[in-house]
Amino acid sequence: MAGPSYFGNLLNKIKSEIIENISKEGLEKNRTYSLLIIITDGYCHDMKITKKTCVEMSGMPFSAVVVGVGSSDFADMEILDADE
């Protein structure tokens, strides 16, 4: 659980699976909902691609829950939660 945190590739893989599910059934008949739980120390080392992918996924049947662990700086996670 050490090392840099890259979320973009994981999000893109989930996005591809969601698109595949929707293409099979259509959005109206799709009964698949994806939930990603990220346990993190607060840092995101691919913030640009992570933000872009999160925006692209905003209309999809998907939620991400971020759980912060430790006493590190969680500024990156504050940016991703889009409260501001």
N, C-alpha and C positions, 0 to 999 in steps of 0.2 A: 504494500500500500504506500510505497514511497516513490518519489519521482514526480516528474511533471504531469499535470492533469490536462488531457486533451479530450474535449467533449464533442467537437465537431464531427469526427468520423462516426462516433456512436450515433449521434443525432441523424446524420445522413443515412446510416443503415436503417434506423427505425423509420425514417421518412420514406425510404424506398419500399419497405415492407407495407407501410400504410397505403402508399400509392398502388401497390400490387393488389392488396385486399380490396380497395375501392374499385379498381379496374375490373375485378371479377364480378362484383355484385352491384356496383354503382353506389353512389353516396347515400341514396335513400334507403337501400336495402342492406347497407353495411352494418353489421352488428358487432364489429371488432373495435375495441377502444384500447389504446395503448397508454400505459402508465410507466414512466421512467422515474426511479428513485436514485438520486445521485447523493452519495455520501462523500463529502469533500472537506479539505482543509481550508477552502475558500479561494484558492487560486485557480485561474483558468488560463492556460498557456496558448490557447488558440481562440482568443476572444472574438476576433473579427469574423471567422467562419462560424463560430458558435452563435453569435448574435444574428448573423444572416440566416442561418438555418432555423433558428427559433422563430424568426419573423415569417419565414416560408411555411412553417408548420402551424402557424397561429389559427388557421381555419380548419385544421384537420382534427379528427377524433383522437386527441393526444393531450396528455398533461405530464408535466415534469415537476417533481417534488425535490427540493434541494435540502439536504440535512447537513448542517455545518458541524464539524467536529474540531475541537481544540480552541486555542485562543489566538489564532492567526488573523490576518486582515481579511475581512469578507467583502471588501469593496467590489470585487468582480461579481460576486453573487448579488449584491445590491443593484448593480447595473442590469443584470439579467432578469431580475424580478420586475423591472419596468414600472415600478410605482411612480417614478418621477416622470 
